[in-house]
Every structure is written in C-alpha cells, then in structure tokens.
C-alpha cells in the first residue's frame, strides 16, 4: 500500500499551499510546543509560581536581571527584587520611566544597575545589600570654592609669597561598594588667589557640598571624598596663569558635612602631588568625567555605556557689559526663576558689602574691566550662598564664574541646580531696573520723573509705569519742556497713576547685560535656559567608566527631529532604531561612524527587541524582523495572517507594549503579545532560529527575561503582580504547570495540527487506514490523535496511541543528558467512518502531566479508491 510520509516540521504557516510540496510539514496549529531543532516538535517546558511583587507595588511592568536576581519595576514606581520569599522585597520607590510611553530602560555596567528615570540616570550598586541606596549616576561639578588669605599661627604653613598667585580647582570623588574609584569633573573654571599683601600667607577654601547626593537620613553618601588641586605659584603682575594643576589634599567627607567644608591649604609648592586628569599634559579639559545626560534609553556596548535621546542640564550664560551710569546701577535687580515662576529670587545691586543674600556688590572703584570682574564675582558667590541654607529660598540654578582675559570678558555660567535630577524645566532671566518715582498730569498724560540724572528717554521710547499693583505701558511722544518731563501717548492716565514709579530707559537698562534682558512684569520672558535636547543624539562614556561622559563624546544619528526609539548592542555594532529607520554605529573610540541599515521598516514595539547570538529580533510595522550587522530581513511572513490584527491601525496602540525575550541556549525568540478589545490575546509566538519555524505558547505574559546564570525563563503575568519561572531541571519534572503558589501540577495542553495533505493527488479520493507516529522520545502514558477529512466533515473521536509499555509515570527525574535513545514508533488504526477523503488533517493532542515527547513526523498508510464506486482500485 502507498505511504505518505511527513517527516518535516516547518512550524506555523497560516497560509500554506496545501497542494504543493512546500506545504509538507507545515502546521496550522502548534500550541504550547517548540521547534528548537529542525523537524523536531517538543512540548514547551512547564511554568511555576515564583513570587509576587511587594504589597501595594502594583502590576509588574518591567523585569531586569541584576546580581543573578530577578528585579522588577512596578506600576507603583517601585523597584522590587526576589530575596527567596514568595513576596518580593522593595528596594526603592519613586522610580518612573524617562519616557512615559515606554517601560523603564536599564543596563548593567561596571557591576552596577543603571536606570533611565524621570530623575535622570539612577544607579543601584547592589540589590541584596540593604544599606546601599540608589544614587544619581555620576558626580556634579563642584561650585568654585570661596577663598581667602590668612596668616597661619605656624609660620612654616604660610607659603604664598607676596606678589604671587595660584589657581585652584576642586574634584569630587566616590568609591562604590565594589571598590571602584570614580572622579567627577573638576570645578568648571579655576579660581585665582592673589597675595597682594606684603607678607607670606596661607589660603583657606570654603567648598560647597550641598549639591552632592544624600542618603535617606539626610547625610551625604558614604565613601564620597574631595580633592583640591592648585597650580605652582606665579607672579600675577608679570606672568600668565598656570594651567597645570597638582593635588594639594584629599579626604573623605564626614557625617554632617552636607552644606560646605573648610580646607586650610598649608602645603608648600614642593609638596604638590599627582596631576589633575584634565591637565593639558594629561587627558585635557575636553575629557572631563561629566555626569551622564538625561537619557531615554541606555545600552552597554564597546566597553562603554551609551545614552540615547538626551538632554543636558538646563543652562545659560550671562555677562555684565558694564557698571555705573551706562551699565548696571545700584537698585537694579536680576531675577532668576523657573519658567512656571517657582524658585524665584531677585538679586539687587548695592553699593558696598551686601547685607542680605538677596544682594550683590556693585563695584565701581577700579577700571571698567575690574569693575565688571568684581561685580560678577560677587553676584556668582551670592547666588550660590542661597544653597547654604537648604531650608530657605532656592534659586533655580547655581552659578559659575568664567574668568575674563585680554580678549574675552568675565561671564557667568548658570546651570540648573539639580542638573538633570528632578526639576528639569527651563529657567528665565529678567531685569527689574531700579525704580524712579514720578508725578503725572493725567489729561493730557504727562509725567515728570523725579531723578537727579537723565533717565535716558527719547521720543518714541516705551516707558513702563507702576502704581501699586497696577501697571501701564505708554509711548513717549515728545519732551514736556523740562528735564525728565515727557508727554505720553494714549488717552488720559487713570487716577491711580497720579504718582508711581518707573525706571530709567528699559532699552538702556537691558543693554547692561548680554544677552539683553527683558523687563520683568512688562516684557515677554524670552531669555531662557536651554538643555541642548537632541532626540537623535547618542552620548557615550569613557571606557570602563560608565558614569564619566565627556561633553564632546556624542554622535548624532539620522534625521534631525526624528526620535531615537531604542538602542541595542550587537557585538560589533550598536543598532539604533529611529522613527525614520534603522541605523548601526560601528568602529572604535575616536572613529565611530553611523550607517543607515534600512529606511523602509519602523520599530513598532520598543520592548520587543531581543538578541539571540548575533541576530537581533524586533516587531516592526510589517512583522518580525531579524537584524544582523549588515542587513534587516523579515522572518514572520508565514504567520503574518495571525499578526495582522496587531499590525493594523486599531491594534497598534496595544501592540506597542509587546515584549520580546531571547532564549539563548534553546536558540528561541519569543514575542509576547497583549490582548485588546477586538482580539483575545495572552499568548506568545515562539521562533526557532535553528529550525526557522514558529509555534505559539498560550501564556499570558507582560515582560520577562532568561537568566543566563541558570538558563531559566522568568516572566510576569500580563497586568499581574505575579512572577513565574520556567521549570528547568532537564528531566520530566520540567513538563508540568504549577501556576499557583502551592498549586496542583497540571499537564501542558499541547496541540499540533498538520496542514492538509492530499497524498500526492488532490483529485483522487483516498482511504487512510493507519497512522504511524515517529517519536524521538516518548516519555508518556498516552497521547491522542484525531482526524478531519473533507468527506467526513466532523472531527473523529480522539484516537489513543497504543500505551507506551516502557513508560514509568513515576520516573519524573528521568534525565535527558546522555546518549540518544532509540526512536519510538506507534501504530494508530483509523476508524472506518473517517477513512475516506481527498484532504486529511491530523491533530496531535497531549495533556498529560510530566509527559515529554519529541515528534519527528507521521506516516499515513492509504489506498486510492474509485470516485464513482468508492471501491479500491
């Protein structure tokens, strides 16, 4: 009798050609099975309860692996971790993803866990050590130290000779729990100390510490330290400042030093120590270990940590152009505030020493450049003095003095006080000129400004009037016939403006600053900080120093204005998924380059990305794609009919949450799809890389990871607080589900339906008498088949395969490791009522606890019959 053999397993093919040779081995159903190896169908492994997130944490939204421990991020903003108990332990709270439309992004580098959050990149050095708290990544710029000369009681400690000067820079450092040393960036601009006395002096430095990270008790993080560097002495009257800095002192911070510390520098020049790492003769100033930028994705590649879709701290520069009659005047106020008006301060220029922190000295006793230098220095230090009282008013930014030179004036650099941690909104700069009283004739409107000096107005100028809480803006038409007397445009002035205040010419007042500042309360606050936001930018750290990111270590990828959606490391390439296409970064430090890989496919589900070996898989807008170093190709055409609802317009809003998991040892990629209103979901498609075959697992998962340490899959239920673990003991005990804590084991319902077979001739009627099954392994008591034909339209009753006489139902520890076993063949007799047909569909059904099997194929024994008589030919 003829025999039809189906000895291949091509996996799910939702649109197979049942009449062609290419359909042999195609499956129309492949539930809860996997095809790890070509033409071998096996059941998936069992899953079991592992743990639940801590009480009140909410549903699990992201899963991470750190220190070989399952770590999860929950909808309640908590970081929970598995500590051996069924209820997970909370490590931290208040953690929210940097992008509100994606899950929390993370990477492990230098033994630390780095998270992209709304508070910038946060770091966990350890999960299991309870005393180790999260901290911001990187170290801040120290503010410039406040310095003063003093005479030490010990004469030998006085070292700075009269007529000489030195410059200082400060560095903050940190030693993590792994004993890895981090040095932050030096204070941005050196501070010069001149001994203009007639005797030798020592130098005292006040170093602010308020911007260093603090632990929950309010103290500084342990193992933080500072270093003070200075130059060799030089004669300030005749020599240029030295740019080579050497270590003077270093020490760890002590408890309570959360605002500032005082350092007495009593070290003679011949005792100076190591070079500062940014010296011109070392790495250079361009290689400062800046803290990482705010980033929306992160990846470890080429021994560096990469930060994508970034923004730097809000910052601005401001210069005082002049002081006195044509510049900043006594009574003028510089206003700094967040864009929403919070954290506002007004710094008033005063003659002489300030009496409050809201004032700065307007110095007029020297040359024009000296006046600007001293005035700017006073303004910088007094802005920063606000932070010495953490319970008082807090400016939106801190200030740095940028020393002038023969070719560049002294300026201020203003940077958001929190860097990229916490509040990242813009801050504004505006001017409140010194008020001048006026009296007015209401109709026709005319004012007389009460001022001993010319207020600087001319016909056509705008003038701002204030009376109590009322404000008015008018244009000057002409002189009123006397000094500071002016006729105004518009109708009569309101009675309230019979007296009030105005200012000198706003045009002249704003020109005292560069950029010219708007007048607060009257003009648009259009001088604001910027964050250098670039959605296409990649910053990268120094090698093996993930928290040190020089400002020029960046690459712009692709089209401006198009977001980087994800980045993913892949051996010799960093894959960059953007809105307009997929790119790769390649090369080495100093010569990184970008190449467009594909501009026809767009990433649909950012968390669907996973890498198996050197191939990266992702769900794109037209299906699953496989990406290697030089190409991108679709791999899901055979199941796209089932993927279609997820790729359509209606389904995409849900599909963006799809999740991808790499199973490296099994060479599988699983795509976990959500449910949405018009389609019942809660399953995942599983792709075998070796076999090029798809199957489907009916597990309702939301996120997961395979831990390479024990080769075990961990996954969280969709919209659940529960974590499940794959059973992975490499014996038959793996093949049972226990999805409740302490629950009863249940079989894994596996269903395999072969595509219709026609036994070579679709026009002929056949009679199938027997089915022979070919198992590579058959550790089961019974499995079942049923049969559907086009003549017998109903499905046959289940047909039991003959009992496996060698099967021991209690031997669940039977191990797969060892020599291969002999294949097992079973014969199945087809009920007579279901033997005739032109098309045949065989279905395998297994639902037996602890059953493991590996199906190589089936053979059908048949005869061709007469279409007219139904007799055998």
C-alpha positions in Angstrom: 0.0 0.0 0.0 1.2 3.6 -0.6 2.5 5.5 2.3 2.5 9.3 2.7 5.4 10.5 5.0 5.5 13.8 6.7 9.0 13.9 8.3 9.5 17.7 8.5 8.2 20.3 10.8 8.1 23.7 9.3 6.1 25.3 12.1 3.1 27.5 11.9 2.2 28.6 8.4 -1.1 30.4 8.4 -1.4 30.5 4.6 0.2 27.2 3.4 -0.3 25.9 -0.1 -1.9 22.6 0.7 -1.3 21.3 -2.8 2.4 22.0 -3.2 5.4 20.2 -2.0 6.3 23.2 0.0 3.5 22.7 2.4 4.7 19.3 3.7 5.4 19.7 7.4 3.5 23.0 7.7 1.4 23.3 10.8 -1.9 25.2 11.1 -1.8 24.8 14.9 1.2 24.5 17.1 0.0 25.2 20.7 2.4 25.0 23.6 5.2 23.4 21.6 8.6 24.4 20.4 10.7 23.5 17.4 14.2 24.1 18.7 15.8 21.8 16.2 14.9 21.2 12.5 11.9 18.9 12.1 11.6 18.0 15.9 8.4 19.1 17.7 8.6 19.1 21.5 6.3 20.4 24.3 7.3 23.7 25.9 8.6 23.4 29.5 6.3 23.9 32.4 5.9 27.1 34.3 5.5 27.6 38.0 4.7 30.3 40.6 7.9 32.2 41.7 6.9 35.3 43.6 4.7 38.3 43.7 5.6 42.0 43.9 5.5 43.6 47.3 2.2 44.6 48.8 1.0 47.8 47.2 3.6 47.9 44.4 1.1 47.3 41.7 1.4 45.3 38.5 4.8 44.4 37.2 5.8 46.5 34.1 9.5 45.6 33.6 11.8 42.8 34.5 15.5 43.1 34.9 18.4 40.8 36.0 21.0 42.1 38.3 23.4 40.2 40.6 21.7 37.0 39.2 18.5 38.2 40.9 15.1 38.9 39.4 14.4 42.7 39.8 11.1 44.2 38.7 9.7 47.7 38.2 6.1 48.1 39.1 3.2 50.4 38.1 3.5 52.0 41.6 7.0 53.2 40.8 8.8 50.7 43.0 11.9 48.5 42.4 11.2 45.1 43.9 13.6 42.1 44.0 13.4 38.4 44.8 15.1 37.6 48.1 14.0 34.0 48.4 10.5 34.7 49.7 7.2 34.4 47.8 6.6 38.1 48.5 9.3 40.3 46.8 11.2 42.9 48.8 11.0 46.6 47.9 14.4 48.2 47.2 13.3 51.7 46.2 10.2 53.8 45.3 9.5 56.9 43.2 11.1 55.4 40.1 9.3 56.4 36.9 10.5 55.7 33.3 12.2 58.6 31.4 9.6 58.1 28.7 6.0 57.8 29.8 5.1 55.8 26.7 7.7 53.1 27.3 8.8 50.8 30.0 11.8 51.5 32.3 15.1 51.2 30.4 18.1 49.7 32.1 21.6 48.4 31.6 24.3 46.7 33.7 27.8 48.2 33.5 30.7 48.1 35.9 28.8 45.7 38.2 26.1 48.4 38.7 22.5 48.7 37.5 21.7 51.9 35.6 18.1 53.0 35.1 16.7 55.8 32.8 14.2 57.6 35.0 12.4 60.9 35.2 15.1 62.0 37.7 17.9 61.2 35.2 20.0 58.1 35.3 19.9 56.4 38.6 22.3 53.7 39.9 22.0 50.7 42.1 25.3 49.3 43.2 23.7 46.3 44.9 20.2 45.0 45.3 20.8 42.5 48.1 22.8 44.8 50.4 20.0 46.7 52.2 22.3 49.6 53.3 23.1 50.5 49.7 20.6 53.0 48.3 20.0 54.3 44.8 22.0 57.3 43.8 22.3 59.7 40.8 24.7 58.5 38.1 27.9 60.5 38.0 29.2 63.3 40.2 28.3 67.0 39.9 30.5 69.9 39.1 31.8 71.5 42.3 31.0 75.1 42.6 34.0 77.3 42.7 35.5 77.5 46.1 35.3 80.7 48.1 38.9 81.6 49.0 40.6 83.9 51.5 44.2 84.6 52.5 45.1 84.1 56.2 48.1 84.0 58.3 48.8 80.6 60.0 49.9 80.7 63.6 52.6 78.2 62.5 54.8 80.3 60.3 56.0 77.3 58.3 52.5 76.8 57.0 52.5 80.2 55.2 53.6 79.5 51.7 52.1 82.0 49.2 54.6 84.8 48.8 53.6 88.4 48.4 53.1 89.3 44.7 52.4 85.8 43.8 49.2 83.9 42.9 47.9 80.4 42.4 44.7 78.9 40.9 42.5 76.2 42.4 40.2 73.5 41.1 38.2 71.1 43.1 37.1 67.5 42.3 34.5 65.3 44.0 35.2 61.6 44.0 33.5 58.4 45.0 34.3 54.8 45.8 31.5 52.4 45.2 30.7 49.1 47.1 32.8 47.2 44.5 35.8 49.4 45.4 35.8 51.1 42.0 37.0 54.7 42.1 35.2 57.5 40.3 36.4 61.0 39.9 33.9 63.6 38.8 34.5 66.7 36.7 36.7 69.5 38.1 35.1 72.8 39.1 34.5 74.3 35.7 36.6 77.3 35.9 39.7 77.8 38.1 39.7 80.3 40.9 42.7 82.6 41.2 44.0 83.7 44.6 46.4 86.7 44.7 48.5 87.7 47.6 48.5 91.4 47.2 49.7 91.9 50.8 53.3 92.4 51.9 53.7 89.0 53.8 53.6 85.3 53.0 50.1 83.8 53.5 48.2 80.5 53.6 44.9 80.0 51.8 41.5 79.0 53.3 38.9 77.5 50.9 35.2 77.0 51.5 33.9 74.2 49.3 30.2 73.8 48.9 28.8 70.3 49.3 25.1 70.9 49.1 24.9 69.6 45.5 26.3 66.1 46.4 23.9 63.1 46.6 22.5 62.4 50.0 21.1 59.2 51.5 17.6 58.9 53.1 18.9 60.1 56.5 19.9 63.4 55.0 23.6 62.8 55.2 26.0 62.5 52.2 26.5 59.2 50.6 29.3 57.3 52.4 32.6 57.0 50.6 32.3 60.4 48.9 35.6 62.4 49.0 37.0 65.6 47.7 40.3 66.6 46.1 41.8 70.0 45.9 44.3 70.9 43.2 46.3 74.0 42.6 48.9 75.4 40.3 52.5 76.4 41.1 53.0 80.0 42.2 53.4 82.7 39.6 53.9 86.4 39.7 50.4 87.8 38.9 51.7 91.2 37.7 54.0 89.7 35.0 53.2 86.1 34.4 50.2 84.3 32.8 48.2 81.9 35.0 49.5 78.3 35.0 47.1 75.6 33.6 48.8 72.6 35.2 47.1 71.6 38.5 48.5 69.3 41.1 46.9 67.6 44.1 47.1 69.5 47.4 44.9 67.5 49.6 42.1 64.8 49.5 39.8 63.5 52.2 36.6 61.7 52.7 33.6 63.7 53.8 32.4 63.2 57.4 28.8 63.0 58.7 27.1 66.3 58.8 29.2 68.0 56.1 26.1 68.4 53.9 26.4 72.2 53.2 30.1 73.1 53.0 33.6 72.2 54.3 36.5 74.4 55.0 40.0 73.4 53.9 43.2 75.2 55.0 45.8 74.9 52.4 49.2 75.0 54.1 51.1 72.9 51.6 54.3 74.5 50.1 54.8 74.2 46.3 57.4 71.5 46.7 54.9 69.1 48.3 52.3 69.2 45.4 51.1 65.7 44.4 49.6 64.0 41.3 48.4 65.8 38.2 44.8 66.7 37.6 43.5 64.3 35.0 42.2 67.2 32.8 45.6 69.0 32.7 46.8 69.9 29.2 49.6 67.4 29.6 47.2 64.7 30.7 43.8 63.9 29.1 42.9 67.6 28.5 39.9 69.6 29.6 37.7 68.1 27.0 37.8 64.7 28.8 36.1 65.8 32.0 34.1 63.0 33.6 30.8 64.8 33.3 27.7 63.1 34.8 25.6 61.3 32.2 22.9 63.4 30.4 19.2 62.8 30.9 18.6 59.8 28.6 15.5 57.9 27.4 17.4 54.7 26.6 20.7 53.1 27.6 22.9 50.3 26.5 26.3 48.8 27.2 28.5 48.4 24.1 32.1 48.6 23.1 33.2 48.7 26.8 31.2 51.9 27.3 27.7 52.9 28.4 25.7 54.7 25.7 22.9 57.1 26.3 20.2 57.9 23.7 17.7 60.6 23.1 19.3 63.0 25.5 19.2 66.4 27.1 21.9 68.2 29.2 21.1 70.2 32.3 19.3 73.5 31.7 22.0 76.2 31.4 22.6 79.7 30.3 25.4 82.3 30.1 25.1 85.9 31.2 27.6 88.8 31.0 27.6 92.1 32.8 28.5 94.5 30.0 29.3 97.4 32.3 28.5 99.0 35.7 27.7 102.6 36.6 25.8 105.2 34.6 25.8 103.2 31.3 25.6 99.8 32.9 24.2 98.0 35.9 23.2 100.5 38.5 22.5 100.4 42.3 19.0 99.2 42.8 18.8 97.1 39.6 17.6 93.5 40.3 18.5 90.4 38.3 15.5 88.0 38.6 16.1 84.2 38.2 13.1 81.8 38.2 11.7 78.6 36.7 9.5 79.1 33.7 6.4 78.4 35.9 7.5 81.1 38.3 8.7 78.8 41.1 12.1 79.1 42.8 12.3 82.8 42.0 14.9 85.1 43.5 15.8 88.7 42.8 19.4 89.8 43.3 19.8 93.5 43.9 22.9 95.5 43.2 24.1 97.6 46.2 27.0 99.9 46.9 29.3 98.3 49.4 29.0 95.0 51.2 25.7 93.1 50.8 23.6 93.0 54.0 21.5 90.0 52.8 21.9 87.1 50.4 19.5 88.9 48.0 22.2 91.5 47.3 25.5 91.7 45.5 28.2 94.3 45.4 28.2 96.8 42.6 31.9 97.6 42.4 33.0 100.9 40.8 36.4 101.5 42.3 38.6 100.2 39.5 39.0 100.1 35.8 35.9 99.2 33.7 37.1 95.5 33.3 37.9 95.3 37.0 34.5 96.7 37.9 32.8 94.0 35.9 35.1 91.3 37.2 34.5 92.1 40.9 30.7 92.7 40.4 30.3 89.5 38.6 32.2 87.5 41.2 30.0 89.0 44.0 26.9 88.0 42.1 28.1 84.5 41.5 29.0 83.8 45.1 25.8 85.3 46.5 23.6 83.3 44.2 25.4 80.1 45.4 25.1 81.3 49.0 21.4 80.6 48.8 22.1 76.9 48.8 24.0 77.1 52.1 20.6 77.2 53.8 18.7 74.2 52.3 15.5 75.2 54.2 15.5 78.7 52.7 14.8 80.1 49.3 16.3 78.1 46.5 17.3 79.6 43.1 16.6 77.6 40.0 20.2 77.5 39.1 23.7 77.7 40.5 26.4 80.0 39.1 30.0 79.7 38.0 32.5 82.4 37.3 34.1 82.3 33.9 37.2 84.4 34.3 37.9 87.0 31.6 41.1 87.6 29.6 42.5 90.2 27.3 40.2 89.0 24.6 37.1 87.8 26.5 35.2 89.5 29.3 34.3 87.8 32.5 30.9 86.0 32.3 28.7 83.8 34.4 27.7 80.3 33.5 24.3 79.3 35.1 23.3 75.7 35.4 20.2 74.0 36.8 20.8 73.4 40.5 19.7 69.8 40.2 21.5 69.0 37.0 19.2 66.5 35.2 17.9 65.2 38.5 14.4 66.2 39.5 13.2 69.5 38.1 14.4 69.9 34.5 12.2 72.8 33.4 13.7 75.9 31.9 14.6 78.9 34.0 14.2 82.5 32.9 16.5 85.6 33.3 14.9 89.0 33.5 15.6 92.5 34.8 13.9 94.8 37.3 15.6 98.2 36.9 16.0 100.4 39.9 12.7 102.3 40.5 12.4 106.0 39.9 9.4 107.9 41.3 7.2 110.1 39.0 4.4 112.5 39.3 1.8 112.8 36.5 -0.7 115.1 34.8 -3.5 112.7 34.0 -5.0 114.5 30.9 -3.4 115.0 28.6 -0.9 112.5 30.0 2.4 113.9 31.1 4.9 112.6 33.6 7.8 114.0 35.5 10.5 111.5 36.5 12.0 112.5 39.9 15.7 111.8 39.3 18.8 113.8 39.7 20.2 112.3 36.5 18.8 111.9 33.0 16.7 108.8 32.8 17.8 108.3 29.2 14.5 108.5 27.4 13.8 109.9 23.9 10.7 110.4 21.8 9.4 107.1 20.5 10.7 105.1 23.5 8.5 102.8 25.5 8.0 103.6 29.2 6.7 101.4 31.9 4.6 102.8 34.8 3.7 101.1 38.1 1.3 102.2 40.8 0.9 99.7 43.5 -0.3 96.5 41.8 -1.3 98.4 38.6 0.9 98.5 35.5 0.7 100.6 32.3 2.8 100.8 29.2 2.9 104.0 27.1 5.0 105.5 24.3 6.8 108.9 24.8 5.5 111.4 22.2 7.7 114.4 23.0 9.6 116.3 25.6 7.4 118.1 28.1 9.7 121.1 28.3 11.9 120.2 31.2 14.5 117.5 32.3 12.8 114.1 32.6 9.4 115.6 31.7 7.6 113.7 28.9 4.3 113.8 27.0 2.8 110.3 26.6 0.6 108.6 24.0 -2.8 107.3 24.6 -5.8 108.7 26.5 -5.9 110.0 30.0 -4.0 108.2 32.7 -6.1 106.5 35.4 -6.3 108.4 38.7 -4.2 105.8 40.4 -1.2 106.9 38.2 -1.1 110.4 39.6 2.1 109.1 41.3 4.0 106.0 41.0 7.3 104.6 39.8 9.0 104.0 36.5 12.6 103.1 35.6 15.4 104.6 33.6 15.1 103.8 29.9 14.4 100.0 29.6 16.4 99.9 26.4 19.5 101.3 28.2 18.9 99.2 31.3 18.7 95.9 29.4 21.8 96.7 27.3 23.8 96.5 30.5 23.5 92.7 30.1 24.5 90.3 27.4 22.1 88.9 26.3 19.8 91.9 26.7 17.3 91.0 29.5 13.6 91.6 29.3 12.0 93.9 31.9 10.1 91.7 34.3 6.4 92.3 34.6 6.2 94.2 31.2 8.0 92.2 28.6 7.9 88.6 27.5 10.4 86.4 29.4 12.2 85.3 26.3 15.7 84.9 27.7 15.6 81.3 29.0 18.0 78.4 29.6 18.4 75.6 27.1 19.1 71.9 27.6 20.7 71.0 24.3 17.9 68.5 23.9 18.5 66.2 20.9 16.2 63.3 20.2 18.8 61.8 17.7 21.9 62.1 19.9 24.0 59.4 21.4 26.4 60.2 24.2 29.0 57.6 25.2 31.1 57.2 28.3 34.8 56.6 28.7 35.9 53.0 28.5 35.1 51.1 31.7 33.8 54.4 33.3 30.1 54.4 32.6 29.4 57.5 34.7 32.1 59.7 33.1 30.7 61.2 29.9 32.8 64.0 28.3 30.7 66.7 26.7 32.0 66.1 23.2 31.6 62.3 23.3 28.5 62.2 21.2 27.2 61.1 17.8 24.1 62.4 16.0 22.2 59.7 14.2 19.9 60.2 11.2 17.4 63.0 10.6 17.1 65.9 13.0 13.7 66.0 14.7 13.2 62.2 14.5 13.4 60.4 17.8 15.7 57.5 18.7 13.2 54.9 19.9 15.7 52.2 21.2 19.3 51.3 21.0 20.6 47.7 21.2 24.1 46.3 21.4 25.1 43.6 18.9 28.7 42.5 19.1 30.5 44.8 16.6 27.6 47.1 16.1 25.2 49.3 18.1 21.8 49.1 16.5 19.8 52.4 16.6 16.1 52.3 16.0 14.7 55.6 14.9 11.4 56.9 13.7 12.6 57.1 10.2 14.6 53.9 10.0 17.3 51.6 11.5 21.0 52.6 11.8 24.1 51.0 13.1 27.1 52.6 14.9 30.4 50.9 14.2 34.1 51.5 14.6 36.1 52.2 17.7 36.6 55.1 20.0 37.8 58.2 18.2 36.4 57.0 14.8 32.8 55.9 15.5 30.6 56.1 12.3 27.0 55.7 11.5 25.5 53.7 8.7 21.8 53.5 7.6 20.7 49.9 7.6 17.1 50.2 6.5 14.7 53.1 6.0 11.6 51.1 5.0 10.8 49.4 8.3 9.9 51.2 11.5 10.1 49.7 15.0 6.5 49.1 16.3 7.1 47.7 19.8 10.2 49.1 21.5 10.3 46.3 24.1 10.0 43.5 21.5 13.7 43.7 20.9 15.9 40.7 21.9 19.1 39.2 20.7 19.9 35.6 20.1 23.5 35.1 19.3 24.4 37.8 16.8 20.9 38.3 15.5 18.5 40.9 16.9 14.8 40.4 16.6 12.1 43.1 16.8 8.4 43.6 16.0 8.3 46.2 13.2 5.3 47.8 11.4 5.2 44.9 8.9 6.1 42.0 11.1 9.0 40.5 13.0 12.4 41.3 11.5 15.8 39.8 12.1 18.8 42.2 12.1 22.4 41.4 11.9 25.4 43.7 11.4 24.7 44.4 7.7 21.1 43.6 6.9 17.5 43.6 8.1 15.1 40.9 6.9 11.5 39.8 7.7 11.1 36.4 9.3 7.4 36.3 10.1 5.7 36.2 6.7 4.4 32.7 7.4 2.4 33.9 10.4 1.6 37.5 9.3 -2.0 36.5 8.8 -2.2 35.9 12.5 -0.1 39.0 13.3 -2.3 41.2 11.0 -4.7 42.5 13.7 -1.7 43.6 15.8 -0.1 45.5 12.9 -3.3 47.3 11.9 -4.3 50.8 12.9 -6.7 49.6 15.6 -4.3 47.2 17.2 -1.1 49.2 17.2 -2.0 51.2 20.3 -1.9 47.9 22.2 0.8 46.2 20.2 3.4 48.8 21.2 3.5 47.0 24.6 4.6 43.7 23.0 7.6 42.1 24.7 10.5 40.1 23.2 12.6 37.5 25.1 15.7 35.8 24.0 16.3 32.1 24.9 20.0 31.8 24.0 20.6 28.1 24.8 17.4 27.0 23.1 18.0 29.4 20.2 14.5 30.7 20.5 12.9 34.2 20.3 9.5 34.6 21.9 7.2 37.6 21.1 4.6 38.1 23.9 1.5 39.8 22.6 -1.1 41.7 24.6 -4.9 41.3 24.4 -7.0 44.1 23.1 -10.8 44.6 22.9 -11.4 43.1 19.4 -9.0 40.2 19.8 -8.5 37.8 22.7 -4.8 37.7 23.4 -2.5 36.5 26.1 -0.1 34.3 24.2 3.3 34.5 22.6 4.7 33.4 19.2 8.0 31.5 19.5 10.5 31.4 16.7 13.2 28.7 16.4 16.3 30.2 14.9 17.9 26.8 14.0 14.6 25.5 12.6 13.2 28.7 11.1 9.9 27.6 12.5 7.2 29.4 14.5 5.0 28.0 17.3 2.6 29.5 19.8 2.5 29.3 23.6 -0.6 30.2 25.5 0.9 32.0 28.4 -0.4 35.5 29.3 2.9 37.4 29.9 3.7 41.0 30.1 7.5 41.0 30.4 10.3 38.6 31.2 14.0 37.6 31.0 16.1 34.4 30.7 18.7 34.4 33.4 21.9 33.1 31.8 23.2 32.1 35.2 20.7 29.2 35.5 19.3 29.3 31.9 15.8 29.8 33.3 13.0 31.9 31.9 11.3 34.3 34.4 8.2 36.2 33.3 5.5 38.3 34.8 1.8 37.8 34.0 0.2 40.5 31.9 -1.4 43.1 34.2 -0.4 40.9 37.2 1.7 41.1 40.2 3.0 37.6 39.8 6.3 36.3 38.5 6.6 32.8 37.1 9.7 30.7 36.5 10.3 28.1 33.9 10.9 24.6 35.3 14.4 23.8 34.2 15.8 20.6 35.8 16.4 18.9 32.4 14.1 15.9 33.3 10.5 15.0 33.0 9.6 17.1 36.1 10.0 20.1 33.8 6.8 19.3 31.9 4.0 20.3 34.2 2.5 23.7 35.1 2.0 24.9 38.7 0.8 28.5 38.3 -0.5 29.0 41.8 1.6 29.2 44.9 1.4 25.7 46.3 -1.0 24.7 43.5 -1.6 21.2 42.0 0.6 20.2 39.0 -1.3 20.2 35.7 -0.5 18.8 32.3 0.6 21.1 29.4 -2.1 21.0 26.7 -0.1 20.7 23.5 -1.9 20.6 20.2 -0.2 20.1 16.8 -2.3 20.1 13.6 -0.6 19.4 10.3 -1.7 21.3 7.2 -3.9 19.4 4.9 -2.2 16.6 3.0 -3.6 15.2 -0.3 -1.3 12.1 -0.6 0.1 13.4 -3.9 -3.2 13.7 -5.9 -5.8 16.3 -4.8 -8.3 15.0 -7.4 -8.3 11.4 -6.1 -10.4 10.0 -3.2 -8.3 8.1 -0.7 -8.9 5.7 2.1 -6.5 6.1 5.0 -6.3 3.0 7.2 -3.4 3.6 9.5 -1.2 6.3 11.1 2.3 5.6 12.1 3.9 8.1 14.5 7.6 8.6 14.8 8.9 9.9 18.2 12.5 10.5 19.0 11.4 10.4 22.6 8.2 9.1 24.0 8.1 9.5 27.8 4.3 9.5 28.1 1.5 7.1 29.1 -0.8 8.0 26.2 -1.1 10.7 23.5 -4.0 11.2 21.2 -4.7 12.0 17.5 -7.8 13.0 15.7 -8.5 13.3 12.0 -10.6 15.6 9.8 -11.2 15.0 6.1 -13.2 16.9 3.5 -15.7 14.0 3.2 -16.0 13.3 6.9 -16.6 16.9 7.9 -16.8 16.2 11.6 -13.7 15.6 13.6 -13.1 12.0 14.6 -13.2 10.9 18.2 -9.7 11.1 19.8 -7.7 8.1 18.8 -5.4 6.9 21.5 -1.9 5.9 20.6 -1.1 2.4 21.9 0.1 2.6 25.5 3.9 3.0 25.9 4.9 -0.1 27.6 8.4 1.3 28.6 6.9 4.4 30.3 7.2 4.7 34.1 4.8 7.5 35.2 6.7 7.9 38.5 10.2 8.4 37.0 9.9 12.1 36.7 13.6 12.6 37.3 14.5 10.8 34.1 17.3 12.9 32.7 17.8 14.0 29.1 21.5 14.2 29.3 23.3 11.2 27.9 23.3 9.0 24.8 20.3 9.4 22.5 17.5 6.9 22.8 16.1 4.7 20.0 13.2 6.3 18.1 9.8 5.0 19.1 7.1 4.2 16.5 3.4 3.8 17.3 0.7 2.4 15.0 -2.8 4.0 15.1 -5.8 2.5 13.4 -8.2 5.0 11.8 -11.9 4.4 12.5 -13.7 3.3 9.3 -16.1 6.2 9.3 -13.3 8.6 8.9 -11.0 6.8 6.5 -12.3 8.3 3.2 -11.3 11.7 1.9 -9.3 13.8 -0.5 -7.8 16.1 2.1 -6.6 15.0 5.5 -5.7 16.9 8.7 -4.0 15.1 11.5 -4.0 16.6 15.0 -1.8 15.5 17.9 -3.2 16.2 21.4 -1.1 15.8 24.6 -2.3 16.8 28.1 -0.5 14.5 30.5 1.5 15.7 33.5 5.2 15.0 33.3 5.0 13.9 29.7 7.9 14.6 27.5 7.9 13.7 23.8 9.8 14.7 20.7 7.9 14.1 17.4 9.9 13.6 14.2 6.9 13.0 11.9 4.0 10.9 10.8 3.3 8.3 8.1 -0.2 7.5 6.7 -1.0 4.2 5.0 -3.7 4.7 2.4 -5.2 3.4 -0.8 -6.7 5.2 -3.7 -10.4 4.5 -4.3 -12.8 4.9 -7.2 -14.6 8.2 -7.1 -17.7 6.6 -8.7 -18.0 3.4 -6.6 -15.8 4.1 -3.7 -14.1 0.7 -4.2 -10.5 0.2 -4.0 -8.7 0.3 -7.4 
